[in-house]
Amino acid sequence: MRRLSQMSLTRRLTLMFVTAATAVLLLLGWVVASSVEQHFEDLDMEVLSGKMELIRQGLQTVTSPEGLIPFTHQLARSLVGHHGLEVMVLDADRSVIFATTHAGFSPELVVTHATRVPPHPALWTLEGQTYRGIAAQMPLATPDAAGHPMQVFVAAATDIGHHQAYMRSFLRTLWLFVAVAALLTGALGWAVVRRGLAPLHAMREQAQVVTAQQLNHRLPVQHMPAELAELAQSLNDMLARLALAFARLSDFSSDIAHELRTPVSNLMTQTQVALSRTRSATEYRSVLESNAEEFDRMARMISDMLLLAKADHGLVLLQRETLQLAQEVRAVFDYFEMLAEEKKLSLQWSGEATLMADRLMLRRALGNLLSNAVRHATPATEVRVTLSQTAQEVVIAVQNTGDTIPPEALARVFDRFFRVDPARQRNSEGTGLGLAITRSIINAHGGTISASSMDKLTTLTIRLPR
């Protein structure tokens, strides 16, 4: 079985094709041989049955034991010209009354077959010759001492040697034909399979072209057979997903290198400046405090990246509980109240909703949305959170007034390290991962998040199944 599984598909299909074809040919040969054999048996039985009926009618003319002698002479004359046909007649004492030249069958054999019910033909072997014969017990017109008709045993057999010789020659020819046909079937099957698998070989050659630098290459689908077209399309879809994932990974690596380069560069510059000459304890403390801020920023960035990596691989474990969202929003408002007062912002909420969710995760998502709204809101405006629910879902909308986000940037606000500002200026208040983390948290809860911006109103909408 292991060797078969390691065999090439061409050889495996050819072997299966040859096996099936050979089995069909062997079955056909057996049916033909059986039909020919049955035909010969029917011909022999037709002759033997005719002779037995002739003998039966002749015995009805025997009215006395002495009448058996003329009957045997008449029977001998009727058998003239029937080569290979042998007849034997026995009386009740198993004595031979009549027998042809080669009818040397055992009386016990004749009597045994004659008394069988129902009678059927048998193969008898005599002096190296094989005969197909039948035997029967037949009455005479002559009564015995008890008044019952006298009985004799009659056996008729025909030599089937010529039939057997023909069958041997026929079977040799048949099996030779089957062997040659199996070889031809194997050769033709191999050619057909090679021809049929040509698109698969072409697909393999096309797949070898795909590399990390050429993930945009696609397998041709138009001229493929239906079965391989589905496989090619699946491979193309897989390549598309790999190309997208590779592009995201490349962008993520570039972004993270860009984001980490700034704090690392600041740390190196400040440290080198501090070490350039001897400084006072106060100056060293100031440098260390500045470095601590950079380390804190890097630590938060690394923590956020780990959370995103877990979310991407479905490793975020949720501790669901029943939450009153109005209470959660008020708790998050308390955290941002001082920051909102600095910008003279008004934090408002409306609506009620109940949800089964992870409290800490949901608060983090709401916190990220409010942090983003407060940072980008125009001073002396309102930041509003609206709660609503239906039988199927809960909707949380966070709205602020500020600069309208362009449509081309709106589609990417949830990407990692993406900022609407094309200069990508460093913002010390965030890592550029807040909205990406929010989307991962919402996805982990089985929900969706979307953004809209129009007439200086930007709204981030969360939809969660209840």
Contacts in CASP RR format, 6 or more apart in sequence:
PFRMAT RR
TARGET T0000
AUTHOR 0000-0000-0000
METHOD contacts of the structure
MODEL  1
MRRLSQMSLTRRLTLMFVTAATAVLLLLGWVVASSVEQHFEDLDMEVLSG
KMELIRQGLQTVTSPEGLIPFTHQLARSLVGHHGLEVMVLDADRSVIFAT
THAGFSPELVVTHATRVPPHPALWTLEGQTYRGIAAQMPLATPDAAGHPM
QVFVAAATDIGHHQAYMRSFLRTLWLFVAVAALLTGALGWAVVRRGLAPL
HAMREQAQVVTAQQLNHRLPVQHMPAELAELAQSLNDMLARLALAFARLS
DFSSDIAHELRTPVSNLMTQTQVALSRTRSATEYRSVLESNAEEFDRMAR
MISDMLLLAKADHGLVLLQRETLQLAQEVRAVFDYFEMLAEEKKLSLQWS
GEATLMADRLMLRRALGNLLSNAVRHATPATEVRVTLSQTAQEVVIAVQN
TGDTIPPEALARVFDRFFRVDPARQRNSEGTGLGLAITRSIINAHGGTIS
ASSMDKLTTLTIRLPR
4 12 0 8 1.000
7 15 0 8 1.000
9 193 0 8 1.000
9 197 0 8 1.000
9 200 0 8 1.000
10 190 0 8 1.000
10 193 0 8 1.000
10 194 0 8 1.000
10 197 0 8 1.000
13 189 0 8 1.000
13 193 0 8 1.000
13 197 0 8 1.000
14 186 0 8 1.000
14 189 0 8 1.000
14 190 0 8 1.000
14 193 0 8 1.000
17 185 0 8 1.000
17 186 0 8 1.000
17 189 0 8 1.000
17 192 0 8 1.000
17 193 0 8 1.000
18 182 0 8 1.000
18 185 0 8 1.000
18 186 0 8 1.000
18 189 0 8 1.000
21 181 0 8 1.000
21 182 0 8 1.000
21 185 0 8 1.000
21 186 0 8 1.000
22 178 0 8 1.000
22 181 0 8 1.000
22 182 0 8 1.000
22 185 0 8 1.000
25 178 0 8 1.000
25 181 0 8 1.000
25 182 0 8 1.000
26 178 0 8 1.000
29 174 0 8 1.000
29 178 0 8 1.000
32 174 0 8 1.000
33 167 0 8 1.000
33 170 0 8 1.000
33 171 0 8 1.000
33 174 0 8 1.000
36 167 0 8 1.000
36 170 0 8 1.000
37 167 0 8 1.000
40 160 0 8 1.000
40 163 0 8 1.000
40 167 0 8 1.000
41 121 0 8 1.000
41 132 0 8 1.000
44 121 0 8 1.000
44 132 0 8 1.000
44 133 0 8 1.000
44 158 0 8 1.000
44 160 0 8 1.000
44 163 0 8 1.000
45 121 0 8 1.000
45 132 0 8 1.000
45 134 0 8 1.000
47 85 0 8 1.000
47 158 0 8 1.000
48 121 0 8 1.000
48 132 0 8 1.000
48 133 0 8 1.000
48 134 0 8 1.000
48 156 0 8 1.000
48 157 0 8 1.000
48 158 0 8 1.000
49 134 0 8 1.000
51 79 0 8 1.000
51 82 0 8 1.000
51 85 0 8 1.000
51 87 0 8 1.000
51 156 0 8 1.000
52 134 0 8 1.000
52 136 0 8 1.000
52 154 0 8 1.000
52 156 0 8 1.000
54 78 0 8 1.000
55 75 0 8 1.000
55 87 0 8 1.000
55 89 0 8 1.000
55 138 0 8 1.000
55 154 0 8 1.000
55 156 0 8 1.000
56 136 0 8 1.000
56 138 0 8 1.000
56 154 0 8 1.000
58 71 0 8 1.000
58 74 0 8 1.000
58 75 0 8 1.000
59 71 0 8 1.000
59 138 0 8 1.000
59 139 0 8 1.000
59 140 0 8 1.000
59 141 0 8 1.000
59 152 0 8 1.000
59 154 0 8 1.000
60 139 0 8 1.000
60 140 0 8 1.000
60 141 0 8 1.000
61 71 0 8 1.000
61 141 0 8 1.000
62 68 0 8 1.000
62 71 0 8 1.000
62 140 0 8 1.000
62 141 0 8 1.000
62 142 0 8 1.000
63 141 0 8 1.000
63 142 0 8 1.000
64 142 0 8 1.000
65 142 0 8 1.000
65 150 0 8 1.000
67 142 0 8 1.000
68 97 0 8 1.000
68 140 0 8 1.000
72 89 0 8 1.000
72 97 0 8 1.000
72 98 0 8 1.000
75 87 0 8 1.000
75 89 0 8 1.000
75 98 0 8 1.000
76 98 0 8 1.000
76 100 0 8 1.000
79 85 0 8 1.000
79 87 0 8 1.000
79 100 0 8 1.000
84 102 0 8 1.000
84 158 0 8 1.000
84 159 0 8 1.000
85 100 0 8 1.000
85 156 0 8 1.000
85 157 0 8 1.000
85 158 0 8 1.000
85 159 0 8 1.000
86 99 0 8 1.000
86 100 0 8 1.000
86 101 0 8 1.000
86 102 0 8 1.000
86 103 0 8 1.000
86 104 0 8 1.000
86 105 0 8 1.000
86 131 0 8 1.000
86 156 0 8 1.000
86 157 0 8 1.000
86 158 0 8 1.000
86 159 0 8 1.000
87 98 0 8 1.000
87 99 0 8 1.000
87 100 0 8 1.000
87 103 0 8 1.000
87 154 0 8 1.000
87 155 0 8 1.000
87 156 0 8 1.000
87 157 0 8 1.000
88 96 0 8 1.000
88 98 0 8 1.000
88 99 0 8 1.000
88 100 0 8 1.000
88 103 0 8 1.000
88 104 0 8 1.000
88 105 0 8 1.000
88 110 0 8 1.000
88 154 0 8 1.000
88 155 0 8 1.000
89 96 0 8 1.000
89 97 0 8 1.000
89 98 0 8 1.000
89 99 0 8 1.000
89 152 0 8 1.000
89 153 0 8 1.000
89 154 0 8 1.000
89 155 0 8 1.000
90 96 0 8 1.000
90 97 0 8 1.000
90 107 0 8 1.000
90 110 0 8 1.000
90 111 0 8 1.000
90 152 0 8 1.000
90 153 0 8 1.000
90 154 0 8 1.000
90 155 0 8 1.000
91 97 0 8 1.000
91 152 0 8 1.000
91 153 0 8 1.000
92 150 0 8 1.000
92 151 0 8 1.000
92 152 0 8 1.000
94 107 0 8 1.000
94 108 0 8 1.000
94 111 0 8 1.000
94 153 0 8 1.000
95 107 0 8 1.000
96 107 0 8 1.000
97 152 0 8 1.000
102 126 0 8 1.000
102 127 0 8 1.000
102 129 0 8 1.000
103 155 0 8 1.000
103 157 0 8 1.000
104 126 0 8 1.000
105 124 0 8 1.000
105 126 0 8 1.000
105 155 0 8 1.000
105 157 0 8 1.000
107 153 0 8 1.000
109 124 0 8 1.000
110 135 0 8 1.000
110 153 0 8 1.000
110 155 0 8 1.000
111 135 0 8 1.000
111 153 0 8 1.000
113 119 0 8 1.000
113 122 0 8 1.000
113 133 0 8 1.000
113 134 0 8 1.000
113 135 0 8 1.000
113 155 0 8 1.000
114 135 0 8 1.000
114 136 0 8 1.000
114 137 0 8 1.000
114 153 0 8 1.000
114 154 0 8 1.000
114 155 0 8 1.000
115 137 0 8 1.000
119 134 0 8 1.000
119 135 0 8 1.000
119 136 0 8 1.000
120 134 0 8 1.000
121 132 0 8 1.000
121 133 0 8 1.000
121 134 0 8 1.000
122 132 0 8 1.000
122 133 0 8 1.000
122 134 0 8 1.000
123 130 0 8 1.000
123 131 0 8 1.000
123 132 0 8 1.000
123 133 0 8 1.000
123 160 0 8 1.000
124 130 0 8 1.000
124 131 0 8 1.000
124 132 0 8 1.000
124 133 0 8 1.000
124 157 0 8 1.000
125 131 0 8 1.000
129 159 0 8 1.000
129 161 0 8 1.000
130 159 0 8 1.000
130 160 0 8 1.000
130 161 0 8 1.000
130 164 0 8 1.000
131 157 0 8 1.000
131 158 0 8 1.000
131 159 0 8 1.000
131 160 0 8 1.000
132 157 0 8 1.000
132 158 0 8 1.000
132 160 0 8 1.000
133 155 0 8 1.000
133 156 0 8 1.000
133 157 0 8 1.000
133 158 0 8 1.000
134 155 0 8 1.000
134 156 0 8 1.000
134 157 0 8 1.000
135 153 0 8 1.000
135 154 0 8 1.000
135 155 0 8 1.000
135 156 0 8 1.000
136 153 0 8 1.000
136 154 0 8 1.000
137 151 0 8 1.000
137 152 0 8 1.000
137 153 0 8 1.000
137 154 0 8 1.000
138 151 0 8 1.000
138 152 0 8 1.000
138 153 0 8 1.000
138 154 0 8 1.000
139 149 0 8 1.000
139 150 0 8 1.000
139 151 0 8 1.000
140 149 0 8 1.000
140 150 0 8 1.000
140 151 0 8 1.000
140 152 0 8 1.000
141 149 0 8 1.000
142 149 0 8 1.000
142 150 0 8 1.000
143 149 0 8 1.000
143 150 0 8 1.000
144 150 0 8 1.000
196 225 0 8 1.000
199 223 0 8 1.000
199 224 0 8 1.000
199 225 0 8 1.000
199 228 0 8 1.000
200 228 0 8 1.000
202 220 0 8 1.000
203 219 0 8 1.000
203 224 0 8 1.000
203 228 0 8 1.000
203 231 0 8 1.000
203 232 0 8 1.000
203 235 0 8 1.000
206 217 0 8 1.000
206 219 0 8 1.000
206 220 0 8 1.000
207 219 0 8 1.000
207 235 0 8 1.000
209 217 0 8 1.000
210 217 0 8 1.000
210 239 0 8 1.000
212 246 0 8 1.000
215 239 0 8 1.000
215 242 0 8 1.000
215 243 0 8 1.000
215 246 0 8 1.000
216 243 0 8 1.000
217 239 0 8 1.000
218 236 0 8 1.000
218 239 0 8 1.000
219 232 0 8 1.000
219 235 0 8 1.000
219 236 0 8 1.000
220 232 0 8 1.000
221 229 0 8 1.000
221 232 0 8 1.000
221 233 0 8 1.000
221 236 0 8 1.000
224 232 0 8 1.000
251 416 0 8 1.000
252 416 0 8 1.000
252 417 0 8 1.000
255 416 0 8 1.000
255 417 0 8 1.000
256 301 0 8 1.000
256 305 0 8 1.000
256 417 0 8 1.000
258 417 0 8 1.000
258 424 0 8 1.000
259 301 0 8 1.000
259 417 0 8 1.000
259 431 0 8 1.000
259 432 0 8 1.000
260 298 0 8 1.000
260 301 0 8 1.000
262 426 0 8 1.000
263 294 0 8 1.000
263 295 0 8 1.000
263 297 0 8 1.000
263 298 0 8 1.000
264 298 0 8 1.000
266 290 0 8 1.000
266 294 0 8 1.000
267 291 0 8 1.000
267 294 0 8 1.000
267 295 0 8 1.000
270 287 0 8 1.000
270 290 0 8 1.000
270 291 0 8 1.000
271 287 0 8 1.000
271 291 0 8 1.000
273 287 0 8 1.000
274 283 0 8 1.000
274 284 0 8 1.000
274 287 0 8 1.000
279 287 0 8 1.000
293 428 0 8 1.000
297 428 0 8 1.000
297 430 0 8 1.000
297 431 0 8 1.000
300 430 0 8 1.000
300 431 0 8 1.000
301 431 0 8 1.000
301 433 0 8 1.000
304 431 0 8 1.000
304 433 0 8 1.000
304 434 0 8 1.000
304 437 0 8 1.000
305 433 0 8 1.000
307 316 0 8 1.000
307 437 0 8 1.000
307 440 0 8 1.000
308 416 0 8 1.000
308 433 0 8 1.000
308 436 0 8 1.000
308 437 0 8 1.000
308 440 0 8 1.000
310 316 0 8 1.000
311 437 0 8 1.000
311 440 0 8 1.000
311 441 0 8 1.000
311 443 0 8 1.000
311 444 0 8 1.000
312 440 0 8 1.000
314 444 0 8 1.000
316 361 0 8 1.000
316 440 0 8 1.000
316 441 0 8 1.000
316 444 0 8 1.000
318 357 0 8 1.000
318 358 0 8 1.000
318 361 0 8 1.000
318 444 0 8 1.000
318 445 0 8 1.000
319 358 0 8 1.000
319 359 0 8 1.000
319 360 0 8 1.000
320 356 0 8 1.000
320 357 0 8 1.000
320 358 0 8 1.000
321 356 0 8 1.000
321 357 0 8 1.000
321 358 0 8 1.000
321 359 0 8 1.000
322 354 0 8 1.000
322 355 0 8 1.000
322 356 0 8 1.000
323 354 0 8 1.000
323 355 0 8 1.000
323 356 0 8 1.000
323 357 0 8 1.000
323 359 0 8 1.000
323 362 0 8 1.000
324 352 0 8 1.000
324 353 0 8 1.000
324 354 0 8 1.000
325 352 0 8 1.000
325 353 0 8 1.000
325 354 0 8 1.000
325 355 0 8 1.000
325 387 0 8 1.000
325 394 0 8 1.000
325 396 0 8 1.000
326 349 0 8 1.000
326 351 0 8 1.000
326 352 0 8 1.000
326 353 0 8 1.000
326 387 0 8 1.000
328 359 0 8 1.000
328 362 0 8 1.000
328 363 0 8 1.000
328 366 0 8 1.000
329 349 0 8 1.000
329 366 0 8 1.000
329 385 0 8 1.000
329 387 0 8 1.000
330 349 0 8 1.000
331 363 0 8 1.000
332 363 0 8 1.000
332 366 0 8 1.000
332 367 0 8 1.000
332 370 0 8 1.000
333 347 0 8 1.000
333 349 0 8 1.000
333 370 0 8 1.000
335 367 0 8 1.000
336 347 0 8 1.000
336 367 0 8 1.000
336 370 0 8 1.000
336 371 0 8 1.000
336 374 0 8 1.000
337 347 0 8 1.000
339 374 0 8 1.000
340 346 0 8 1.000
340 347 0 8 1.000
340 374 0 8 1.000
340 383 0 8 1.000
343 374 0 8 1.000
343 377 0 8 1.000
343 379 0 8 1.000
343 380 0 8 1.000
344 379 0 8 1.000
344 380 0 8 1.000
345 374 0 8 1.000
345 377 0 8 1.000
345 379 0 8 1.000
345 380 0 8 1.000
345 381 0 8 1.000
345 382 0 8 1.000
345 383 0 8 1.000
346 381 0 8 1.000
346 382 0 8 1.000
346 383 0 8 1.000
347 370 0 8 1.000
347 382 0 8 1.000
347 383 0 8 1.000
347 385 0 8 1.000
348 382 0 8 1.000
348 383 0 8 1.000
348 384 0 8 1.000
348 385 0 8 1.000
349 384 0 8 1.000
349 385 0 8 1.000
349 386 0 8 1.000
349 387 0 8 1.000
350 384 0 8 1.000
350 385 0 8 1.000
350 386 0 8 1.000
350 387 0 8 1.000
351 386 0 8 1.000
351 387 0 8 1.000
351 388 0 8 1.000
352 387 0 8 1.000
352 389 0 8 1.000
353 387 0 8 1.000
353 388 0 8 1.000
353 389 0 8 1.000
353 394 0 8 1.000
353 395 0 8 1.000
353 396 0 8 1.000
354 389 0 8 1.000
354 394 0 8 1.000
354 466 0 8 1.000
355 362 0 8 1.000
355 389 0 8 1.000
355 394 0 8 1.000
355 464 0 8 1.000
355 466 0 8 1.000
356 466 0 8 1.000
357 445 0 8 1.000
357 464 0 8 1.000
358 445 0 8 1.000
361 441 0 8 1.000
361 444 0 8 1.000
361 445 0 8 1.000
362 441 0 8 1.000
362 445 0 8 1.000
364 437 0 8 1.000
364 438 0 8 1.000
364 441 0 8 1.000
365 437 0 8 1.000
365 438 0 8 1.000
365 441 0 8 1.000
365 442 0 8 1.000
365 462 0 8 1.000
366 385 0 8 1.000
366 396 0 8 1.000
366 398 0 8 1.000
368 434 0 8 1.000
368 435 0 8 1.000
368 437 0 8 1.000
368 438 0 8 1.000
369 398 0 8 1.000
369 435 0 8 1.000
369 438 0 8 1.000
369 460 0 8 1.000
369 462 0 8 1.000
370 383 0 8 1.000
370 385 0 8 1.000
370 398 0 8 1.000
371 429 0 8 1.000
371 430 0 8 1.000
371 434 0 8 1.000
372 434 0 8 1.000
372 435 0 8 1.000
372 460 0 8 1.000
373 383 0 8 1.000
373 398 0 8 1.000
373 399 0 8 1.000
373 400 0 8 1.000
373 458 0 8 1.000
373 460 0 8 1.000
374 383 0 8 1.000
374 400 0 8 1.000
375 427 0 8 1.000
375 429 0 8 1.000
376 400 0 8 1.000
376 402 0 8 1.000
376 403 0 8 1.000
376 458 0 8 1.000
377 383 0 8 1.000
377 400 0 8 1.000
377 401 0 8 1.000
377 402 0 8 1.000
378 401 0 8 1.000
378 402 0 8 1.000
378 456 0 8 1.000
381 400 0 8 1.000
381 401 0 8 1.000
381 402 0 8 1.000
382 400 0 8 1.000
382 401 0 8 1.000
383 398 0 8 1.000
383 399 0 8 1.000
383 400 0 8 1.000
384 398 0 8 1.000
384 399 0 8 1.000
384 400 0 8 1.000
385 396 0 8 1.000
385 397 0 8 1.000
385 398 0 8 1.000
385 399 0 8 1.000
386 395 0 8 1.000
386 396 0 8 1.000
386 397 0 8 1.000
386 399 0 8 1.000
387 394 0 8 1.000
387 395 0 8 1.000
387 396 0 8 1.000
388 394 0 8 1.000
388 395 0 8 1.000
388 397 0 8 1.000
389 395 0 8 1.000
389 466 0 8 1.000
391 466 0 8 1.000
392 465 0 8 1.000
392 466 0 8 1.000
393 463 0 8 1.000
393 464 0 8 1.000
393 465 0 8 1.000
393 466 0 8 1.000
394 463 0 8 1.000
394 464 0 8 1.000
394 465 0 8 1.000
394 466 0 8 1.000
395 461 0 8 1.000
395 462 0 8 1.000
395 463 0 8 1.000
396 461 0 8 1.000
396 462 0 8 1.000
396 464 0 8 1.000
397 459 0 8 1.000
397 460 0 8 1.000
397 461 0 8 1.000
397 462 0 8 1.000
398 459 0 8 1.000
398 460 0 8 1.000
398 461 0 8 1.000
399 457 0 8 1.000
399 458 0 8 1.000
399 459 0 8 1.000
399 460 0 8 1.000
400 457 0 8 1.000
400 458 0 8 1.000
401 456 0 8 1.000
401 457 0 8 1.000
401 458 0 8 1.000
402 456 0 8 1.000
402 457 0 8 1.000
402 458 0 8 1.000
403 420 0 8 1.000
403 456 0 8 1.000
404 453 0 8 1.000
404 454 0 8 1.000
404 455 0 8 1.000
404 456 0 8 1.000
404 458 0 8 1.000
405 413 0 8 1.000
405 420 0 8 1.000
405 451 0 8 1.000
405 453 0 8 1.000
405 458 0 8 1.000
406 420 0 8 1.000
409 418 0 8 1.000
409 420 0 8 1.000
410 451 0 8 1.000
410 452 0 8 1.000
410 453 0 8 1.000
412 418 0 8 1.000
413 420 0 8 1.000
413 435 0 8 1.000
413 451 0 8 1.000
414 435 0 8 1.000
414 436 0 8 1.000
414 438 0 8 1.000
414 439 0 8 1.000
414 449 0 8 1.000
414 451 0 8 1.000
415 436 0 8 1.000
416 432 0 8 1.000
416 433 0 8 1.000
416 436 0 8 1.000
417 432 0 8 1.000
417 433 0 8 1.000
418 432 0 8 1.000
419 425 0 8 1.000
419 427 0 8 1.000
419 432 0 8 1.000
435 460 0 8 1.000
438 449 0 8 1.000
439 449 0 8 1.000
442 448 0 8 1.000
442 449 0 8 1.000
442 462 0 8 1.000
442 464 0 8 1.000
445 464 0 8 1.000
445 465 0 8 1.000
446 464 0 8 1.000
446 465 0 8 1.000
447 462 0 8 1.000
447 463 0 8 1.000
447 464 0 8 1.000
447 465 0 8 1.000
448 462 0 8 1.000
448 463 0 8 1.000
449 460 0 8 1.000
449 461 0 8 1.000
449 462 0 8 1.000
449 463 0 8 1.000
450 460 0 8 1.000
450 461 0 8 1.000
450 463 0 8 1.000
451 458 0 8 1.000
451 459 0 8 1.000
451 460 0 8 1.000
451 461 0 8 1.000
452 458 0 8 1.000
452 459 0 8 1.000
452 461 0 8 1.000
453 459 0 8 1.000
END
